[in-house]
């Protein structure tokens, strides 16, 4: 099922269950998606990869908010953000574990023939092309740097 369809289906289910926090988060996701589609005009609306990227960005900003709320001694707001993160991440593809990530980095280094730190961009591009949906690029960067001796 396509992500756009899943948003609609999940919204209906949450409304019938009277799950107000989930409904609010799903409405926020659909609003952000509409904004992204409008920003992409006159071209086509966001594709699946674009939607996944948008969801990752939403989750990342909420994680940063959780940190700030915890520092500011506002646990109730941090819990609200964590609940939103859980809803958002339910739509994201399963992430690679550490061992699979290291294997993907090794394969990308071998595939690109990277020899040193100056080839990091080539390796990162290969990783993104092959594993964009299941690999957190922010976690892959340090692994690539270590693999290239940087």
Backbone as a printed PyTorch tensor [residue, N CA C, xyz], in Angstrom:
tensor([[[  0.8430,  -1.1770,   0.0000],
         [  0.0000,   0.0000,   0.0000],
         [  0.8900,   1.2430,   0.0000]],

        [[  0.5470,   2.1720,  -0.8080],
         [  1.2860,   3.4220,  -0.9290],
         [  1.1440,   4.2480,   0.3570]],

        [[  2.1560,   5.0430,   0.6640],
         [  2.1420,   5.8210,   1.9040],
         [  0.9530,   6.7690,   1.9840]],

        [[  0.6350,   7.4410,   0.9020],
         [ -0.5080,   8.3780,   0.9260],
         [ -1.7950,   7.6520,   1.3100]],

        [[ -1.9790,   6.4580,   0.7630],
         [ -3.1700,   5.6600,   1.0810],
         [ -3.1480,   5.2200,   2.5420]],

        [[ -1.9550,   4.8520,   3.0180],
         [ -1.8330,   4.4340,   4.4200],
         [ -2.1820,   5.5750,   5.3680]],

        [[ -1.7670,   6.8150,   5.0240],
         [ -2.1110,   7.9570,   5.8760],
         [ -3.6250,   8.0780,   6.0040]],

        [[ -4.3190,   7.9870,   4.8850],
         [ -5.7820,   8.1160,   4.8770],
         [ -6.4340,   6.9890,   5.6680]],

        [[ -5.9940,   5.7660,   5.4300],
         [ -6.5510,   4.6120,   6.1230],
         [ -6.3210,   4.7150,   7.6280]],

        [[ -5.0930,   5.0560,   8.0040],
         [ -4.7690,   5.1880,   9.4300],
         [ -5.5700,   6.3150,  10.0760]],

        [[ -5.7820,   7.4020,   9.3380],
         [ -6.5640,   8.5240,   9.8570],
         [ -7.9930,   8.0690,  10.1590]],

        [[ -8.5930,   7.3480,   9.2270],
         [ -9.9670,   6.8570,   9.4350],
         [-10.0270,   5.9250,  10.6430]],

        [[ -9.0720,   5.0280,  10.7470],
         [ -9.0430,   4.0850,  11.8640],
         [ -8.9020,   4.8240,  13.1920]],

        [[ -7.9940,   5.7970,  13.2320],
         [ -7.7740,   6.5540,  14.4650],
         [ -8.9990,   7.3760,  14.8310]],

        [[ -9.6890,   7.9280,  13.8360],
         [-10.9030,   8.6960,  14.1100],
         [-12.0000,   7.8050,  14.6870]],

        [[-12.1630,   6.6160,  14.1010],
         [-13.1720,   5.6880,  14.6120],
         [-12.8390,   5.2250,  16.0270]],

        [[-11.5590,   5.1040,  16.3320],
         [-11.1210,   4.6790,  17.6620],
         [-11.1080,   5.8430,  18.6560]],

        [[-11.3840,   7.0400,  18.1570],
         [-11.3600,   8.2600,  18.9740],
         [-10.0010,   8.4480,  19.6600]],

        [[ -8.9390,   8.1650,  18.8860],
         [ -7.5560,   8.3200,  19.3550],
         [ -7.0800,   9.7130,  18.9510]],

        [[ -7.4200,  10.7090,  19.7630],
         [ -7.1580,  12.1130,  19.4240],
         [ -5.6770,  12.4280,  19.1740]],

        [[ -4.7420,  11.9510,  20.0080],
         [ -3.3310,  12.2740,  19.7250],
         [ -2.8540,  11.7210,  18.3750]],

        [[ -3.2830,  10.5040,  18.0550],
         [ -2.8840,   9.8980,  16.7730],
         [ -3.5030,  10.6530,  15.6010]],

        [[ -4.7670,  11.0320,  15.7400],
         [ -5.4430,  11.7990,  14.6920],
         [ -4.7060,  13.1130,  14.4700]],

        [[ -4.3350,  13.7860,  15.5590],
         [ -3.6370,  15.0710,  15.4420],
         [ -2.3050,  14.9020,  14.7160]],

        [[ -1.5700,  13.8570,  15.0440],
         [ -0.2730,  13.6170,  14.3880],
         [ -0.4700,  13.2840,  12.9130]],

        [[ -1.4630,  12.4710,  12.5890],
         [ -1.7190,  12.1270,  11.1920],
         [ -2.1680,  13.3520,  10.3970]],

        [[ -2.9490,  14.2260,  11.0220],
         [ -3.3420,  15.4590,  10.3410],
         [ -2.1230,  16.3330,  10.0850]],

        [[ -1.2020,  16.3530,  11.0470],
         [  0.0230,  17.1330,  10.8840],
         [  0.8480,  16.5740,   9.7080]],

        [[  0.9200,  15.2540,   9.6100],
         [  1.6660,  14.6230,   8.5140],
         [  1.0320,  14.9740,   7.1700]],

        [[ -0.2930,  14.8620,   7.0730],
         [ -0.9500,  15.1430,   5.7970],
         [ -0.8310,  16.6290,   5.4340]],

        [[ -0.8590,  17.4980,   6.4300],
         [ -0.6880,  18.9270,   6.1530],
         [  0.7140,  19.2080,   5.6370]],

        [[  1.7080,  18.5900,   6.2530],
         [  3.0920,  18.7630,   5.8100],
         [  3.2580,  18.2180,   4.3870]],

        [[  2.6050,  17.1120,   4.0970],
         [  2.6680,  16.5170,   2.7630],
         [  2.0390,  17.4450,   1.7220]],

        [[  0.9050,  18.0520,   2.0640],
         [  0.2750,  19.0040,   1.1450],
         [  1.1930,  20.1930,   0.8920]],

        [[  1.8220,  20.6980,   1.9540],
         [  2.7670,  21.8100,   1.7990],
         [  3.9140,  21.4230,   0.8730]],

        [[  4.4380,  20.2150,   1.0510],
         [  5.5460,  19.7420,   0.2160],
         [  5.1060,  19.5890,  -1.2340]],

        [[  3.8900,  19.0970,  -1.4460],
         [  3.3690,  18.9500,  -2.8070],
         [  3.2090,  20.3160,  -3.4790]],

        [[  2.7250,  21.2830,  -2.7160],
         [  2.5620,  22.6390,  -3.2530],
         [  3.9250,  23.2400,  -3.5860]],

        [[  4.8970,  23.0170,  -2.7240],
         [  6.2430,  23.5450,  -2.9700],
         [  6.8850,  22.8980,  -4.1980]],

        [[  6.4800,  21.6700,  -4.5140],
         [  7.0610,  20.9540,  -5.6630],
         [  6.4510,  21.3880,  -6.9880]],

        [[  5.4130,  22.1740,  -6.9500],
         [  4.7750,  22.6170,  -8.1960],
         [  5.7200,  23.4770,  -8.9920]],

        [[  5.6670,  23.5100, -10.2650],
         [  4.7100,  22.8970, -11.1750],
         [  5.0270,  21.4460, -11.4980]],

        [[  6.0200,  20.8890, -10.8600],
         [  6.3680,  19.4920, -11.1160],
         [  5.3840,  18.5400, -10.4630]],

        [[  5.7190,  17.2550, -10.5000],
         [  4.8270,  16.2520,  -9.9170],
         [  4.8700,  16.3130,  -8.3870]],

        [[  3.8400,  15.7700,  -7.7220],
         [  3.8680,  15.7140,  -6.2550],
         [  4.9710,  14.7800,  -5.7710]],

        [[  5.2450,  14.8270,  -4.4800],
         [  6.3120,  14.0100,  -3.8940],
         [  6.0960,  12.5290,  -4.1880]],

        [[  7.1830,  11.8430,  -4.4980],
         [  7.1130,  10.4020,  -4.6780],
         [  7.3420,   9.7310,  -3.3190]],

        [[  7.3690,   8.4030,  -3.3060],
         [  7.5330,   7.6600,  -2.0500],
         [  8.8320,   8.0390,  -1.3320]],

        [[  9.9340,   8.1490,  -2.0800],
         [ 11.2160,   8.5000,  -1.4680],
         [ 11.1590,   9.8970,  -0.8580]],

        [[ 10.4940,  10.8060,  -1.5290],
         [ 10.3460,  12.1590,  -1.0020],
         [  9.5180,  12.1860,   0.2660]],

        [[  8.4780,  11.3650,   0.3110],
         [  7.6380,  11.2900,   1.5020],
         [  8.4240,  10.7040,   2.6620]],

        [[  9.2210,   9.6670,   2.3940],
         [ 10.0520,   9.0650,   3.4450],
         [ 11.0260,  10.1010,   3.9850]],

        [[ 11.6380,  10.8750,   3.0890],
         [ 12.5520,  11.9360,   3.5210],
         [ 11.8480,  12.9730,   4.3790]],

        [[ 10.6390,  13.3390,   3.9820],
         [  9.8580,  14.3040,   4.7640],
         [  9.5640,  13.7480,   6.1590]],

        [[  9.1800,  12.4620,   6.2310],
         [  8.8850,  11.8460,   7.5280],
         [ 10.1290,  11.7780,   8.4080]],

        [[ 11.2810,  11.4620,   7.7950],
         [ 12.5370,  11.4340,   8.5670],
         [ 12.8410,  12.8140,   9.1520]],

        [[ 12.6280,  13.8390,   8.3450],
         [ 12.8590,  15.2050,   8.8160],
         [ 11.9360,  15.5690,   9.9670]],

        [[ 10.6770,  15.1540,   9.8640],
         [  9.7170,  15.4230,  10.9370],
         [ 10.1390,  14.7150,  12.2270]],

        [[ 10.5690,  13.4680,  12.1070],
         [ 10.9980,  12.7110,  13.2900],
         [ 12.2490,  13.3340,  13.9020]],

        [[ 13.1740,  13.7590,  13.0440],
         [ 14.4130,  14.3640,  13.5390],
         [ 14.1190,  15.6510,  14.3130]],

        [[ 13.2530,  16.5020,  13.7870],
         [ 12.9560,  17.7530,  14.4770],
         [ 12.2680,  17.4770,  15.8170]],

        [[ 11.4590,  16.4360,  15.8840],
         [ 10.8140,  16.0930,  17.1480],
         [ 11.8110,  15.5380,  18.1560]],

        [[ 12.7950,  14.7700,  17.6920],
         [ 13.8330,  14.2840,  18.6100],
         [ 14.6070,  15.4510,  19.2170]],

        [[ 14.9040,  16.4460,  18.3830],
         [ 15.5960,  17.6320,  18.8880],
         [ 14.7210,  18.3610,  19.9080]],

        [[ 13.4290,  18.4370,  19.6550],
         [ 12.5070,  19.0760,  20.5980],
         [ 12.4510,  18.3160,  21.9110]],

        [[ 12.4670,  16.9880,  21.8420],
         [ 12.4440,  16.1780,  23.0570],
         [ 13.6470,  16.5310,  23.9270]],

        [[ 14.8240,  16.6250,  23.3050],
         [ 16.0350,  16.9900,  24.0540],
         [ 15.8640,  18.3440,  24.7450]],

        [[ 15.3720,  19.3240,  24.0050],
         [ 15.1940,  20.6630,  24.5640],
         [ 14.1670,  20.6650,  25.6920]],

        [[ 13.0800,  19.9240,  25.5210],
         [ 12.0670,  19.8650,  26.5660],
         [ 12.6050,  19.1890,  27.8190]],

        [[ 13.4140,  18.1520,  27.6360],
         [ 14.0120,  17.4750,  28.8010],
         [ 14.9720,  18.4240,  29.5310]],

        [[ 15.7590,  19.1810,  28.7680],
         [ 16.6760,  20.1520,  29.3830],
         [ 15.9000,  21.2520,  30.1020]],

        [[ 14.7450,  21.6120,  29.5560],
         [ 13.9280,  22.6650,  30.1410],
         [ 12.9740,  22.1600,  31.2100]],

        [[ 13.1150,  20.8920,  31.6080],
         [ 12.2960,  20.2900,  32.6550],
         [ 10.8000,  20.3450,  32.2980]],

        [[ 10.4810,  19.9560,  31.0530],
         [  9.0870,  19.9160,  30.5900],
         [  8.7650,  18.4970,  30.0970]],

        [[  8.7030,  17.5320,  31.0280],
         [  8.5060,  16.1330,  30.6100],
         [  7.1870,  15.8770,  29.8850]],

        [[  6.1370,  16.6350,  30.1980],
         [  4.8490,  16.3960,  29.5280],
         [  4.9370,  16.7370,  28.0450]],

        [[  5.6730,  17.7980,  27.7050],
         [  5.8430,  18.1430,  26.2930],
         [  6.7610,  17.1410,  25.5930]],

        [[  7.7800,  16.6630,  26.3110],
         [  8.6820,  15.6610,  25.7410],
         [  7.9190,  14.3750,  25.4340]],

        [[  7.0060,  13.9710,  26.3270],
         [  6.2210,  12.7580,  26.1050],
         [  5.3010,  12.9160,  24.8950]],

        [[  4.7290,  14.1060,  24.7270],
         [  3.8650,  14.3700,  23.5720],
         [  4.6650,  14.2320,  22.2820]],

        [[  5.8710,  14.8070,  22.2580],
         [  6.7250,  14.7120,  21.0670],
         [  7.1280,  13.2600,  20.7940]],

        [[  7.4230,  12.5060,  21.8590],
         [  7.8090,  11.0970,  21.6820],
         [  6.6460,  10.2800,  21.1150]],

        [[  5.4240,  10.6060,  21.5210],
         [  4.2570,   9.9170,  20.9670],
         [  4.1220,  10.2260,  19.4740]],

        [[  4.3950,  11.4840,  19.0970],
         [  4.3500,  11.8500,  17.6790],
         [  5.4320,  11.1130,  16.9010]],

        [[  6.6130,  10.9990,  17.4870],
         [  7.7150,  10.2750,  16.8310],
         [  7.2970,   8.8280,  16.5620]],

        [[  6.6480,   8.1960,  17.5300],
         [  6.2220,   6.8010,  17.3670],
         [  5.2560,   6.6610,  16.1980]],

        [[  4.3240,   7.5960,  16.0540],
         [  3.3650,   7.5400,  14.9470],
         [  4.0940,   7.7400,  13.6210]],

        [[  4.9820,   8.7280,  13.5710],
         [  5.7170,   9.0280,  12.3330],
         [  6.5860,   7.8430,  11.9230]],

        [[  7.3090,   7.2710,  12.8910],
         [  8.2330,   6.1790,  12.5650],
         [  7.5160,   4.9050,  12.1480]],

        [[  6.2360,   4.7850,  12.4830],
         [  5.4780,   3.6010,  12.0510],
         [  5.3500,   3.5600,  10.5270]],

        [[  5.4910,   4.7050,   9.8680],
         [  5.3760,   4.7670,   8.4090],
         [  6.7270,   4.6400,   7.7140]],

        [[  7.8100,   4.6950,   8.4670],
         [  9.1460,   4.6230,   7.8660],
         [  9.5690,   3.1770,   7.6620]],

        [[ 10.3720,   2.9080,   6.6290],
         [ 10.8760,   1.5400,   6.4280],
         [ 11.7930,   1.1360,   7.5780]],

        [[ 11.8950,  -0.1570,   7.8000],
         [ 12.7540,  -0.6840,   8.8570],
         [ 14.2010,  -0.2730,   8.6050]],

        [[ 14.8680,   0.2300,   9.6400],
         [ 16.2560,   0.6780,   9.5220],
         [ 17.2180,  -0.5080,   9.6590]],

        [[ 18.3720,  -0.3850,   9.0050],
         [ 19.4080,  -1.4140,   9.1030],
         [ 19.9880,  -1.4220,  10.5110]],

        [[ 20.3860,  -2.6010,  10.9700],
         [ 21.0920,  -2.6560,  12.2410],
         [ 22.5670,  -2.3520,  11.9950]],

        [[ 23.3550,  -2.2750,  13.0590],
         [ 24.7520,  -1.8600,  12.9520],
         [ 25.5690,  -2.7820,  12.0450]],

        [[ 25.3680,  -4.0850,  12.1820],
         [ 26.1460,  -5.0360,  11.3750],
         [ 25.8150,  -4.8910,   9.8840]],

        [[ 24.5530,  -4.7480,   9.5620],
         [ 24.1510,  -4.5910,   8.1640],
         [ 24.6710,  -3.2600,   7.6060]],

        [[ 24.6800,  -2.2360,   8.4510],
         [ 25.1820,  -0.9310,   8.0190],
         [ 26.6790,  -1.0170,   7.7000]],

        [[ 27.4350,  -1.6890,   8.5680],
         [ 28.8750,  -1.8470,   8.3240],
         [ 29.1250,  -2.6400,   7.0460]],

        [[ 28.3340,  -3.6600,   6.8080],
         [ 28.4870,  -4.4660,   5.5930],
         [ 28.1750,  -3.6280,   4.3560]],

        [[ 27.1280,  -2.8070,   4.4360],
         [ 26.7670,  -1.9490,   3.3070],
         [ 27.8820,  -0.9430,   3.0210]],

        [[ 28.5020,  -0.4000,   4.0760],
         [ 29.6080,   0.5470,   3.8990],
         [ 30.7830,  -0.1570,   3.2420]],

        [[ 31.1190,  -1.3630,   3.7090],
         [ 32.2360,  -2.1210,   3.1070],
         [ 31.9700,  -2.3830,   1.6250]],

        [[ 30.7430,  -2.7900,   1.3170],
         [ 30.3850,  -3.0630,  -0.0820],
         [ 30.4980,  -1.7980,  -0.9320]],

        [[ 30.0310,  -0.6690,  -0.3980],
         [ 30.0720,   0.5850,  -1.1540],
         [ 31.5050,   1.0400,  -1.3760]],

        [[ 32.3730,   0.8610,  -0.3720],
         [ 33.7880,   1.2350,  -0.5190],
         [ 34.4210,   0.3630,  -1.6110]],

        [[ 34.1600,  -0.9360,  -1.5860],
         [ 34.7220,  -1.8460,  -2.5900],
         [ 34.1610,  -1.5290,  -3.9780]],

        [[ 32.8620,  -1.2520,  -4.0350],
         [ 32.1950,  -0.9940,  -5.3090],
         [ 32.7090,   0.2740,  -5.9880]],

        [[ 32.9730,   1.3190,  -5.1890],
         [ 33.4200,   2.5910,  -5.7560],
         [ 34.9350,   2.6440,  -5.9330]],

        [[ 35.6350,   1.7140,  -5.3200],
         [ 37.0950,   1.7270,  -5.4080],
         [ 37.7060,   2.8750,  -4.6190]],

        [[ 37.0190,   3.3080,  -3.5770],
         [ 37.4860,   4.4330,  -2.7640],
         [ 38.7930,   4.0740,  -2.0730]],

        [[ 39.7230,   5.0470,  -2.0880],
         [ 41.0440,   4.7920,  -1.5210],
         [ 41.3370,   5.6200,  -0.2740]],

        [[ 40.6610,   6.7200,  -0.1010],
         [ 40.9570,   7.5670,   1.0480],
         [ 39.8110,   8.5070,   1.3650]],

        [[ 40.0290,   9.3800,   2.3340],
         [ 38.9700,  10.3020,   2.7750],
         [ 38.4060,  11.1990,   1.6660]],

        [[ 39.2140,  11.4800,   0.6460],
         [ 38.7220,  12.3490,  -0.4320],
         [ 37.6400,  11.6680,  -1.2800]],

        [[ 37.5030,  10.3460,  -1.1470],
         [ 36.4880,   9.6000,  -1.8870],
         [ 35.1990,   9.4000,  -1.0880]],

        [[ 35.0840,  10.0620,   0.0380],
         [ 33.9190,   9.8800,   0.9110],
         [ 32.6110,  10.2170,   0.1820]],

        [[ 32.6210,  11.2580,  -0.6310],
         [ 31.4220,  11.6600,  -1.3620],
         [ 30.9240,  10.5740,  -2.2950]],

        [[ 31.8640,   9.9070,  -2.9900],
         [ 31.4890,   8.8230,  -3.9020],
         [ 30.8170,   7.6780,  -3.1370]],

        [[ 31.4100,   7.3300,  -1.9860],
         [ 30.8780,   6.2260,  -1.1910],
         [ 29.4890,   6.5820,  -0.6430]],

        [[ 29.3470,   7.8070,  -0.1420],
         [ 28.0530,   8.2340,   0.4020],
         [ 26.9900,   8.2440,  -0.6970]],

        [[ 27.3650,   8.6770,  -1.9020],
         [ 26.4170,   8.6900,  -3.0250],
         [ 25.9930,   7.2630,  -3.3770]],

        [[ 26.9490,   6.3310,  -3.3650],
         [ 26.6260,   4.9350,  -3.6650],
         [ 25.6920,   4.3590,  -2.6050]],

        [[ 25.9600,   4.6800,  -1.3370],
         [ 25.1000,   4.1990,  -0.2530],
         [ 23.6860,   4.7610,  -0.3900]],

        [[ 23.6090,   6.0460,  -0.6990],
         [ 22.2980,   6.6900,  -0.8070],
         [ 21.5110,   6.0960,  -1.9790]],

        [[ 22.1960,   5.8340,  -3.0850],
         [ 21.5250,   5.2800,  -4.2530],
         [ 20.9900,   3.8740,  -3.9740]],

        [[ 21.7380,   3.1040,  -3.2120],
         [ 21.3810,   1.7080,  -3.0070],
         [ 20.4890,   1.4760,  -1.7780]],

        [[ 20.7310,   2.2540,  -0.7100],
         [ 20.0710,   1.9690,   0.5670],
         [ 19.3680,   3.1850,   1.1760]],

        [[ 18.9190,   4.1170,   0.3700],
         [ 18.3690,   5.3750,   0.8880],
         [ 17.2330,   5.1650,   1.8870]],

        [[ 16.3520,   4.2250,   1.6240],
         [ 15.1830,   4.0550,   2.4870],
         [ 15.5160,   3.3870,   3.8130]],

        [[ 16.4780,   2.4800,   3.8210],
         [ 16.7250,   1.6930,   5.0310],
         [ 17.9860,   2.0920,   5.7870]],

        [[ 18.6890,   3.1150,   5.3210],
         [ 19.9540,   3.4940,   5.9410],
         [ 19.8950,   4.9410,   6.4120]],

        [[ 20.2280,   5.1490,   7.6720],
         [ 20.2930,   6.5070,   8.2220],
         [ 21.6500,   7.0860,   7.8210]],

        [[ 21.6180,   8.0300,   6.8910],
         [ 22.8660,   8.5790,   6.3500],
         [ 23.7000,   9.2900,   7.4130]],

        [[ 23.0680,   9.8440,   8.4470],
         [ 23.8250,  10.5240,   9.4970],
         [ 24.6420,   9.5270,  10.3190]],

        [[ 24.1720,   8.2910,  10.4000],
         [ 24.9330,   7.2570,  11.1140],
         [ 25.9670,   6.6110,  10.1890]],

        [[ 25.6960,   6.6350,   8.8860],
         [ 26.6110,   6.0160,   7.9310],
         [ 27.8700,   6.8630,   7.7310]],

        [[ 27.7380,   8.1840,   7.8360],
         [ 28.8790,   9.0820,   7.6250],
         [ 30.1080,   8.7240,   8.4420]],

        [[ 29.9720,   8.6080,   9.7700],
         [ 31.1450,   8.2460,  10.5830],
         [ 31.7160,   6.8710,  10.2320]],

        [[ 30.8460,   5.9200,   9.8480],
         [ 31.3390,   4.5890,   9.4600],
         [ 32.1620,   4.6740,   8.1730]],

        [[ 31.6880,   5.4830,   7.2270],
         [ 32.4200,   5.6390,   5.9600],
         [ 33.7600,   6.3100,   6.2300]],

        [[ 33.7280,   7.3260,   7.0660],
         [ 34.9590,   8.0650,   7.3970],
         [ 35.9920,   7.1230,   8.0280]],

        [[ 35.5360,   6.2660,   8.9490],
         [ 36.4320,   5.3020,   9.5960],
         [ 36.9510,   4.2800,   8.5890]],

        [[ 36.0790,   3.8220,   7.6840],
         [ 36.4730,   2.8120,   6.7010],
         [ 37.5240,   3.3700,   5.7220]],

        [[ 37.4460,   4.6680,   5.4720],
         [ 38.3850,   5.2920,   4.5350],
         [ 39.6220,   5.8470,   5.2510]],

        [[ 39.7050,   5.6310,   6.5340],
         [ 40.8810,   6.0930,   7.2830],
         [ 40.9040,   7.5880,   7.5160]],

        [[ 39.7120,   8.1920,   7.6260],
         [ 39.6330,   9.6430,   7.7860],
         [ 39.4830,  10.0950,   9.1430]]])
